[in-house]
Amino acid sequence: MEQEQQAELETLLSGGRQALAEIFSRYQPRLERMVRFRLDQRLWGRVDPLDVLQDAFIEVSRGLPTYLK
């Protein structure tokens, strides 16, 4: 697993936002399940897990250079 993570990090370093989008898409189903699991039941009707992921993607893409340091 470590080699796969290292390869993804190298892809991010060389590919930037496009690479981030590809990696994010690969993990999207798993991330969506995690958000659904952790989302308080009182918010189920008002908050879409995909909106949470979209916000997270935007934040990560804005801070990508900082995260990679």
PDB file of N, CA, C and O in Angstrom:
ATOM      1  N   MET A   1       0.813  -1.193   0.000  1.00  0.00           N
ATOM      2  CA  MET A   1       0.000   0.000   0.000  1.00  0.00           C
ATOM      3  C   MET A   1       0.859   1.260   0.000  1.00  0.00           C
ATOM      4  O   MET A   1       0.495   2.265  -0.611  1.00  0.00           O
ATOM      5  N   GLU A   2       1.964   1.206   0.666  1.00  0.00           N
ATOM      6  CA  GLU A   2       2.825   2.375   0.730  1.00  0.00           C
ATOM      7  C   GLU A   2       3.331   2.784  -0.655  1.00  0.00           C
ATOM      8  O   GLU A   2       3.429   3.976  -0.944  1.00  0.00           O
ATOM      9  N   GLN A   3       3.649   1.820  -1.507  1.00  0.00           N
ATOM     10  CA  GLN A   3       4.115   2.144  -2.855  1.00  0.00           C
ATOM     11  C   GLN A   3       3.026   2.846  -3.646  1.00  0.00           C
ATOM     12  O   GLN A   3       3.310   3.764  -4.416  1.00  0.00           O
ATOM     13  N   GLU A   4       1.784   2.422  -3.464  1.00  0.00           N
ATOM     14  CA  GLU A   4       0.669   3.050  -4.161  1.00  0.00           C
ATOM     15  C   GLU A   4       0.504   4.498  -3.699  1.00  0.00           C
ATOM     16  O   GLU A   4       0.275   5.390  -4.516  1.00  0.00           O
ATOM     17  N   GLN A   5       0.618   4.727  -2.410  1.00  0.00           N
ATOM     18  CA  GLN A   5       0.514   6.083  -1.880  1.00  0.00           C
ATOM     19  C   GLN A   5       1.655   6.956  -2.375  1.00  0.00           C
ATOM     20  O   GLN A   5       1.453   8.127  -2.695  1.00  0.00           O
ATOM     21  N   GLN A   6       2.847   6.391  -2.438  1.00  0.00           N
ATOM     22  CA  GLN A   6       4.001   7.136  -2.938  1.00  0.00           C
ATOM     23  C   GLN A   6       3.801   7.502  -4.407  1.00  0.00           C
ATOM     24  O   GLN A   6       4.128   8.612  -4.827  1.00  0.00           O
ATOM     25  N   ALA A   7       3.267   6.568  -5.179  1.00  0.00           N
ATOM     26  CA  ALA A   7       3.008   6.834  -6.596  1.00  0.00           C
ATOM     27  C   ALA A   7       1.969   7.943  -6.753  1.00  0.00           C
ATOM     28  O   ALA A   7       2.106   8.801  -7.625  1.00  0.00           O
ATOM     29  N   GLU A   8       0.929   7.932  -5.913  1.00  0.00           N
ATOM     30  CA  GLU A   8      -0.091   8.986  -5.979  1.00  0.00           C
ATOM     31  C   GLU A   8       0.490  10.336  -5.608  1.00  0.00           C
ATOM     32  O   GLU A   8       0.143  11.347  -6.218  1.00  0.00           O
ATOM     33  N   LEU A   9       1.362  10.367  -4.624  1.00  0.00           N
ATOM     34  CA  LEU A   9       2.014  11.615  -4.233  1.00  0.00           C
ATOM     35  C   LEU A   9       2.869  12.152  -5.372  1.00  0.00           C
ATOM     36  O   LEU A   9       2.849  13.350  -5.651  1.00  0.00           O
ATOM     37  N   GLU A  10       3.608  11.290  -6.022  1.00  0.00           N
ATOM     38  CA  GLU A  10       4.428  11.712  -7.163  1.00  0.00           C
ATOM     39  C   GLU A  10       3.550  12.215  -8.310  1.00  0.00           C
ATOM     40  O   GLU A  10       3.910  13.166  -9.005  1.00  0.00           O
ATOM     41  N   THR A  11       2.401  11.572  -8.502  1.00  0.00           N
ATOM     42  CA  THR A  11       1.466  12.021  -9.528  1.00  0.00           C
ATOM     43  C   THR A  11       0.956  13.411  -9.194  1.00  0.00           C
ATOM     44  O   THR A  11       0.857  14.268 -10.072  1.00  0.00           O
ATOM     45  N   LEU A  12       0.633  13.637  -7.933  1.00  0.00           N
ATOM     46  CA  LEU A  12       0.169  14.965  -7.513  1.00  0.00           C
ATOM     47  C   LEU A  12       1.245  16.024  -7.738  1.00  0.00           C
ATOM     48  O   LEU A  12       0.955  17.128  -8.199  1.00  0.00           O
ATOM     49  N   LEU A  13       2.482  15.679  -7.408  1.00  0.00           N
ATOM     50  CA  LEU A  13       3.577  16.638  -7.578  1.00  0.00           C
ATOM     51  C   LEU A  13       3.777  17.025  -9.036  1.00  0.00           C
ATOM     52  O   LEU A  13       4.093  18.174  -9.345  1.00  0.00           O
ATOM     53  N   SER A  14       3.595  16.070  -9.921  1.00  0.00           N
ATOM     54  CA  SER A  14       3.836  16.349 -11.338  1.00  0.00           C
ATOM     55  C   SER A  14       2.581  16.812 -12.075  1.00  0.00           C
ATOM     56  O   SER A  14       2.674  17.540 -13.063  1.00  0.00           O
ATOM     57  N   GLY A  15       1.401  16.392 -11.595  1.00  0.00           N
ATOM     58  CA  GLY A  15       0.180  16.673 -12.348  1.00  0.00           C
ATOM     59  C   GLY A  15      -0.718  17.745 -11.787  1.00  0.00           C
ATOM     60  O   GLY A  15      -1.625  18.205 -12.480  1.00  0.00           O
ATOM     61  N   GLY A  16      -0.499  18.161 -10.553  1.00  0.00           N
ATOM     62  CA  GLY A  16      -1.287  19.227  -9.968  1.00  0.00           C
ATOM     63  C   GLY A  16      -2.762  18.921  -9.845  1.00  0.00           C
ATOM     64  O   GLY A  16      -3.148  17.832  -9.419  1.00  0.00           O
ATOM     65  N   ARG A  17      -3.590  19.894 -10.222  1.00  0.00           N
ATOM     66  CA  ARG A  17      -5.040  19.778 -10.038  1.00  0.00           C
ATOM     67  C   ARG A  17      -5.663  18.632 -10.827  1.00  0.00           C
ATOM     68  O   ARG A  17      -6.571  17.965 -10.332  1.00  0.00           O
ATOM     69  N   GLN A  18      -5.199  18.404 -12.013  1.00  0.00           N
ATOM     70  CA  GLN A  18      -5.760  17.312 -12.814  1.00  0.00           C
ATOM     71  C   GLN A  18      -5.498  15.976 -12.134  1.00  0.00           C
ATOM     72  O   GLN A  18      -6.378  15.117 -12.084  1.00  0.00           O
ATOM     73  N   ALA A  19      -4.303  15.804 -11.618  1.00  0.00           N
ATOM     74  CA  ALA A  19      -3.980  14.572 -10.901  1.00  0.00           C
ATOM     75  C   ALA A  19      -4.823  14.460  -9.639  1.00  0.00           C
ATOM     76  O   ALA A  19      -5.286  13.373  -9.292  1.00  0.00           O
ATOM     77  N   LEU A  20      -5.021  15.577  -8.954  1.00  0.00           N
ATOM     78  CA  LEU A  20      -5.862  15.568  -7.764  1.00  0.00           C
ATOM     79  C   LEU A  20      -7.281  15.135  -8.120  1.00  0.00           C
ATOM     80  O   LEU A  20      -7.883  14.337  -7.402  1.00  0.00           O
ATOM     81  N   ALA A  21      -7.814  15.650  -9.212  1.00  0.00           N
ATOM     82  CA  ALA A  21      -9.171  15.285  -9.641  1.00  0.00           C
ATOM     83  C   ALA A  21      -9.268  13.786  -9.931  1.00  0.00           C
ATOM     84  O   ALA A  21     -10.259  13.149  -9.575  1.00  0.00           O
ATOM     85  N   GLU A  22      -8.261  13.231 -10.565  1.00  0.00           N
ATOM     86  CA  GLU A  22      -8.266  11.800 -10.873  1.00  0.00           C
ATOM     87  C   GLU A  22      -8.202  10.955  -9.599  1.00  0.00           C
ATOM     88  O   GLU A  22      -8.921   9.964  -9.472  1.00  0.00           O
ATOM     89  N   ILE A  23      -7.354  11.343  -8.672  1.00  0.00           N
ATOM     90  CA  ILE A  23      -7.229  10.606  -7.415  1.00  0.00           C
ATOM     91  C   ILE A  23      -8.505  10.746  -6.593  1.00  0.00           C
ATOM     92  O   ILE A  23      -8.991   9.777  -6.008  1.00  0.00           O
ATOM     93  N   PHE A  24      -9.033  11.945  -6.556  1.00  0.00           N
ATOM     94  CA  PHE A  24     -10.272  12.189  -5.809  1.00  0.00           C
ATOM     95  C   PHE A  24     -11.411  11.345  -6.379  1.00  0.00           C
ATOM     96  O   PHE A  24     -12.207  10.778  -5.631  1.00  0.00           O
ATOM     97  N   SER A  25     -11.481  11.269  -7.701  1.00  0.00           N
ATOM     98  CA  SER A  25     -12.527  10.454  -8.340  1.00  0.00           C
ATOM     99  C   SER A  25     -12.389   8.982  -7.987  1.00  0.00           C
ATOM    100  O   SER A  25     -13.385   8.283  -7.797  1.00  0.00           O
ATOM    101  N   ARG A  26     -11.168   8.523  -7.901  1.00  0.00           N
ATOM    102  CA  ARG A  26     -10.917   7.123  -7.569  1.00  0.00           C
ATOM    103  C   ARG A  26     -11.422   6.789  -6.158  1.00  0.00           C
ATOM    104  O   ARG A  26     -11.952   5.704  -5.920  1.00  0.00           O
ATOM    105  N   TYR A  27     -11.252   7.729  -5.235  1.00  0.00           N
ATOM    106  CA  TYR A  27     -11.638   7.490  -3.846  1.00  0.00           C
ATOM    107  C   TYR A  27     -13.034   8.022  -3.507  1.00  0.00           C
ATOM    108  O   TYR A  27     -13.485   7.864  -2.373  1.00  0.00           O
ATOM    109  N   GLN A  28     -13.719   8.642  -4.452  1.00  0.00           N
ATOM    110  CA  GLN A  28     -15.002   9.283  -4.196  1.00  0.00           C
ATOM    111  C   GLN A  28     -16.042   8.362  -3.559  1.00  0.00           C
ATOM    112  O   GLN A  28     -16.675   8.775  -2.587  1.00  0.00           O
ATOM    113  N   PRO A  29     -16.253   7.144  -4.045  1.00  0.00           N
ATOM    114  CA  PRO A  29     -17.258   6.284  -3.394  1.00  0.00           C
ATOM    115  C   PRO A  29     -16.941   6.000  -1.922  1.00  0.00           C
ATOM    116  O   PRO A  29     -17.828   6.022  -1.068  1.00  0.00           O
ATOM    117  N   ARG A  30     -15.694   5.741  -1.649  1.00  0.00           N
ATOM    118  CA  ARG A  30     -15.291   5.464  -0.260  1.00  0.00           C
ATOM    119  C   ARG A  30     -15.456   6.708   0.611  1.00  0.00           C
ATOM    120  O   ARG A  30     -15.949   6.621   1.736  1.00  0.00           O
ATOM    121  N   LEU A  31     -15.046   7.857   0.094  1.00  0.00           N
ATOM    122  CA  LEU A  31     -15.196   9.099   0.847  1.00  0.00           C
ATOM    123  C   LEU A  31     -16.660   9.425   1.098  1.00  0.00           C
ATOM    124  O   LEU A  31     -17.029   9.887   2.177  1.00  0.00           O
ATOM    125  N   GLU A  32     -17.487   9.180   0.092  1.00  0.00           N
ATOM    126  CA  GLU A  32     -18.923   9.438   0.248  1.00  0.00           C
ATOM    127  C   GLU A  32     -19.503   8.560   1.360  1.00  0.00           C
ATOM    128  O   GLU A  32     -20.300   9.034   2.170  1.00  0.00           O
ATOM    129  N   ARG A  33     -19.116   7.307   1.402  1.00  0.00           N
ATOM    130  CA  ARG A  33     -19.587   6.416   2.469  1.00  0.00           C
ATOM    131  C   ARG A  33     -19.132   6.906   3.841  1.00  0.00           C
ATOM    132  O   ARG A  33     -19.879   6.834   4.817  1.00  0.00           O
ATOM    133  N   MET A  34     -17.898   7.405   3.902  1.00  0.00           N
ATOM    134  CA  MET A  34     -17.378   7.915   5.174  1.00  0.00           C
ATOM    135  C   MET A  34     -18.177   9.134   5.632  1.00  0.00           C
ATOM    136  O   MET A  34     -18.514   9.247   6.811  1.00  0.00           O
ATOM    137  N   VAL A  35     -18.477  10.034   4.716  1.00  0.00           N
ATOM    138  CA  VAL A  35     -19.247  11.224   5.071  1.00  0.00           C
ATOM    139  C   VAL A  35     -20.645  10.820   5.521  1.00  0.00           C
ATOM    140  O   VAL A  35     -21.135  11.309   6.539  1.00  0.00           O
ATOM    141  N   ARG A  36     -21.290   9.931   4.771  1.00  0.00           N
ATOM    142  CA  ARG A  36     -22.638   9.465   5.151  1.00  0.00           C
ATOM    143  C   ARG A  36     -22.629   8.842   6.551  1.00  0.00           C
ATOM    144  O   ARG A  36     -23.544   9.075   7.340  1.00  0.00           O
ATOM    145  N   PHE A  37     -21.612   8.061   6.852  1.00  0.00           N
ATOM    146  CA  PHE A  37     -21.514   7.395   8.139  1.00  0.00           C
ATOM    147  C   PHE A  37     -21.362   8.405   9.278  1.00  0.00           C
ATOM    148  O   PHE A  37     -21.938   8.227  10.351  1.00  0.00           O
ATOM    149  N   ARG A  38     -20.591   9.455   9.043  1.00  0.00           N
ATOM    150  CA  ARG A  38     -20.292  10.417  10.100  1.00  0.00           C
ATOM    151  C   ARG A  38     -21.287  11.574  10.179  1.00  0.00           C
ATOM    152  O   ARG A  38     -21.283  12.332  11.149  1.00  0.00           O
ATOM    153  N   LEU A  39     -22.123  11.710   9.179  1.00  0.00           N
ATOM    154  CA  LEU A  39     -23.087  12.805   9.140  1.00  0.00           C
ATOM    155  C   LEU A  39     -24.204  12.563  10.153  1.00  0.00           C
ATOM    156  O   LEU A  39     -24.831  11.504  10.156  1.00  0.00           O
ATOM    157  N   ASP A  40     -24.443  13.533  10.995  1.00  0.00           N
ATOM    158  CA  ASP A  40     -25.497  13.432  11.996  1.00  0.00           C
ATOM    159  C   ASP A  40     -26.847  13.218  11.313  1.00  0.00           C
ATOM    160  O   ASP A  40     -27.150  13.855  10.304  1.00  0.00           O
ATOM    161  N   GLN A  41     -27.645  12.325  11.867  1.00  0.00           N
ATOM    162  CA  GLN A  41     -28.941  11.988  11.266  1.00  0.00           C
ATOM    163  C   GLN A  41     -29.839  13.204  11.094  1.00  0.00           C
ATOM    164  O   GLN A  41     -30.657  13.238  10.175  1.00  0.00           O
ATOM    165  N   ARG A  42     -29.703  14.192  11.952  1.00  0.00           N
ATOM    166  CA  ARG A  42     -30.536  15.398  11.846  1.00  0.00           C
ATOM    167  C   ARG A  42     -30.217  16.197  10.592  1.00  0.00           C
ATOM    168  O   ARG A  42     -31.008  17.045  10.180  1.00  0.00           O
ATOM    169  N   LEU A  43     -29.075  15.936   9.986  1.00  0.00           N
ATOM    170  CA  LEU A  43     -28.658  16.673   8.786  1.00  0.00           C
ATOM    171  C   LEU A  43     -28.899  15.904   7.495  1.00  0.00           C
ATOM    172  O   LEU A  43     -28.710  16.452   6.409  1.00  0.00           O
ATOM    173  N   TRP A  44     -29.312  14.643   7.593  1.00  0.00           N
ATOM    174  CA  TRP A  44     -29.463  13.798   6.407  1.00  0.00           C
ATOM    175  C   TRP A  44     -30.337  14.425   5.330  1.00  0.00           C
ATOM    176  O   TRP A  44     -30.018  14.296   4.148  1.00  0.00           O
ATOM    177  N   GLY A  45     -31.393  15.079   5.680  1.00  0.00           N
ATOM    178  CA  GLY A  45     -32.294  15.656   4.686  1.00  0.00           C
ATOM    179  C   GLY A  45     -31.837  16.994   4.139  1.00  0.00           C
ATOM    180  O   GLY A  45     -32.368  17.474   3.138  1.00  0.00           O
ATOM    181  N   ARG A  46     -30.843  17.605   4.798  1.00  0.00           N
ATOM    182  CA  ARG A  46     -30.418  18.954   4.399  1.00  0.00           C
ATOM    183  C   ARG A  46     -29.025  19.027   3.805  1.00  0.00           C
ATOM    184  O   ARG A  46     -28.704  19.981   3.097  1.00  0.00           O
ATOM    185  N   VAL A  47     -28.199  18.039   4.083  1.00  0.00           N
ATOM    186  CA  VAL A  47     -26.806  18.074   3.618  1.00  0.00           C
ATOM    187  C   VAL A  47     -26.552  16.846   2.749  1.00  0.00           C
ATOM    188  O   VAL A  47     -26.774  15.710   3.168  1.00  0.00           O
ATOM    189  N   ASP A  48     -26.089  17.097   1.544  1.00  0.00           N
ATOM    190  CA  ASP A  48     -25.751  16.010   0.626  1.00  0.00           C
ATOM    191  C   ASP A  48     -24.265  15.690   0.792  1.00  0.00           C
ATOM    192  O   ASP A  48     -23.435  16.594   0.693  1.00  0.00           O
ATOM    193  N   PRO A  49     -23.913  14.442   1.037  1.00  0.00           N
ATOM    194  CA  PRO A  49     -22.497  14.076   1.179  1.00  0.00           C
ATOM    195  C   PRO A  49     -21.641  14.490  -0.022  1.00  0.00           C
ATOM    196  O   PRO A  49     -20.461  14.806   0.133  1.00  0.00           O
ATOM    197  N   LEU A  50     -22.228  14.487  -1.199  1.00  0.00           N
ATOM    198  CA  LEU A  50     -21.457  14.906  -2.376  1.00  0.00           C
ATOM    199  C   LEU A  50     -21.110  16.391  -2.318  1.00  0.00           C
ATOM    200  O   LEU A  50     -20.070  16.804  -2.830  1.00  0.00           O
ATOM    201  N   ASP A  51     -21.973  17.195  -1.699  1.00  0.00           N
ATOM    202  CA  ASP A  51     -21.652  18.618  -1.509  1.00  0.00           C
ATOM    203  C   ASP A  51     -20.482  18.775  -0.546  1.00  0.00           C
ATOM    204  O   ASP A  51     -19.618  19.631  -0.739  1.00  0.00           O
ATOM    205  N   VAL A  52     -20.460  17.947   0.488  1.00  0.00           N
ATOM    206  CA  VAL A  52     -19.348  17.971   1.441  1.00  0.00           C
ATOM    207  C   VAL A  52     -18.050  17.621   0.722  1.00  0.00           C
ATOM    208  O   VAL A  52     -17.027  18.274   0.929  1.00  0.00           O
ATOM    209  N   LEU A  53     -18.091  16.592  -0.122  1.00  0.00           N
ATOM    210  CA  LEU A  53     -16.892  16.194  -0.869  1.00  0.00           C
ATOM    211  C   LEU A  53     -16.459  17.266  -1.852  1.00  0.00           C
ATOM    212  O   LEU A  53     -15.264  17.496  -2.038  1.00  0.00           O
ATOM    213  N   GLN A  54     -17.420  17.919  -2.480  1.00  0.00           N
ATOM    214  CA  GLN A  54     -17.082  18.983  -3.422  1.00  0.00           C
ATOM    215  C   GLN A  54     -16.383  20.133  -2.691  1.00  0.00           C
ATOM    216  O   GLN A  54     -15.387  20.667  -3.179  1.00  0.00           O
ATOM    217  N   ASP A  55     -16.898  20.506  -1.540  1.00  0.00           N
ATOM    218  CA  ASP A  55     -16.257  21.554  -0.749  1.00  0.00           C
ATOM    219  C   ASP A  55     -14.846  21.144  -0.332  1.00  0.00           C
ATOM    220  O   ASP A  55     -13.919  21.953  -0.373  1.00  0.00           O
ATOM    221  N   ALA A  56     -14.693  19.888   0.067  1.00  0.00           N
ATOM    222  CA  ALA A  56     -13.374  19.395   0.456  1.00  0.00           C
ATOM    223  C   ALA A  56     -12.409  19.424  -0.722  1.00  0.00           C
ATOM    224  O   ALA A  56     -11.247  19.799  -0.568  1.00  0.00           O
ATOM    225  N   PHE A  57     -12.894  19.025  -1.908  1.00  0.00           N
ATOM    226  CA  PHE A  57     -12.039  19.046  -3.095  1.00  0.00           C
ATOM    227  C   PHE A  57     -11.573  20.466  -3.402  1.00  0.00           C
ATOM    228  O   PHE A  57     -10.402  20.688  -3.711  1.00  0.00           O
ATOM    229  N   ILE A  58     -12.486  21.417  -3.318  1.00  0.00           N
ATOM    230  CA  ILE A  58     -12.132  22.821  -3.592  1.00  0.00           C
ATOM    231  C   ILE A  58     -11.072  23.297  -2.611  1.00  0.00           C
ATOM    232  O   ILE A  58     -10.097  23.935  -3.009  1.00  0.00           O
ATOM    233  N   GLU A  59     -11.257  22.991  -1.334  1.00  0.00           N
ATOM    234  CA  GLU A  59     -10.283  23.414  -0.322  1.00  0.00           C
ATOM    235  C   GLU A  59      -8.914  22.774  -0.558  1.00  0.00           C
ATOM    236  O   GLU A  59      -7.884  23.442  -0.461  1.00  0.00           O
ATOM    237  N   VAL A  60      -8.910  21.488  -0.865  1.00  0.00           N
ATOM    238  CA  VAL A  60      -7.638  20.799  -1.107  1.00  0.00           C
ATOM    239  C   VAL A  60      -6.965  21.345  -2.358  1.00  0.00           C
ATOM    240  O   VAL A  60      -5.751  21.550  -2.371  1.00  0.00           O
ATOM    241  N   SER A  61      -7.741  21.580  -3.408  1.00  0.00           N
ATOM    242  CA  SER A  61      -7.133  22.078  -4.646  1.00  0.00           C
ATOM    243  C   SER A  61      -6.568  23.484  -4.465  1.00  0.00           C
ATOM    244  O   SER A  61      -5.556  23.823  -5.079  1.00  0.00           O
ATOM    245  N   ARG A  62      -7.196  24.293  -3.645  1.00  0.00           N
ATOM    246  CA  ARG A  62      -6.662  25.635  -3.367  1.00  0.00           C
ATOM    247  C   ARG A  62      -5.362  25.574  -2.583  1.00  0.00           C
ATOM    248  O   ARG A  62      -4.445  26.363  -2.812  1.00  0.00           O
ATOM    249  N   GLY A  63      -5.294  24.623  -1.653  1.00  0.00           N
ATOM    250  CA  GLY A  63      -4.120  24.531  -0.799  1.00  0.00           C
ATOM    251  C   GLY A  63      -3.126  23.463  -1.198  1.00  0.00           C
ATOM    252  O   GLY A  63      -2.218  23.141  -0.432  1.00  0.00           O
ATOM    253  N   LEU A  64      -3.286  22.909  -2.388  1.00  0.00           N
ATOM    254  CA  LEU A  64      -2.440  21.804  -2.830  1.00  0.00           C
ATOM    255  C   LEU A  64      -0.944  22.091  -2.685  1.00  0.00           C
ATOM    256  O   LEU A  64      -0.221  21.249  -2.152  1.00  0.00           O
ATOM    257  N   PRO A  65      -0.460  23.237  -3.137  1.00  0.00           N
ATOM    258  CA  PRO A  65       0.985  23.475  -2.984  1.00  0.00           C
ATOM    259  C   PRO A  65       1.438  23.443  -1.516  1.00  0.00           C
ATOM    260  O   PRO A  65       2.523  22.948  -1.209  1.00  0.00           O
ATOM    261  N   THR A  66       0.612  23.966  -0.625  1.00  0.00           N
ATOM    262  CA  THR A  66       0.950  23.961   0.790  1.00  0.00           C
ATOM    263  C   THR A  66       0.916  22.554   1.354  1.00  0.00           C
ATOM    264  O   THR A  66       1.794  22.175   2.130  1.00  0.00           O
ATOM    265  N   TYR A  67      -0.090  21.775   0.973  1.00  0.00           N
ATOM    266  CA  TYR A  67      -0.202  20.400   1.469  1.00  0.00           C
ATOM    267  C   TYR A  67       0.958  19.535   1.031  1.00  0.00           C
ATOM    268  O   TYR A  67       1.353  18.618   1.751  1.00  0.00           O
ATOM    269  N   LEU A  68       1.509  19.811  -0.135  1.00  0.00           N
ATOM    270  CA  LEU A  68       2.565  18.973  -0.692  1.00  0.00           C
ATOM    271  C   LEU A  68       3.952  19.318  -0.152  1.00  0.00           C
ATOM    272  O   LEU A  68       4.917  18.609  -0.439  1.00  0.00           O
ATOM    273  N   LYS A  69       4.064  20.378   0.612  1.00  0.00           N
ATOM    274  CA  LYS A  69       5.385  20.753   1.171  1.00  0.00           C
ATOM    275  C   LYS A  69       5.761  19.864   2.309  1.00  0.00           C
ATOM    276  O   LYS A  69       6.831  20.032   2.895  1.00  0.00           O
TER     277      LYS A  69
END
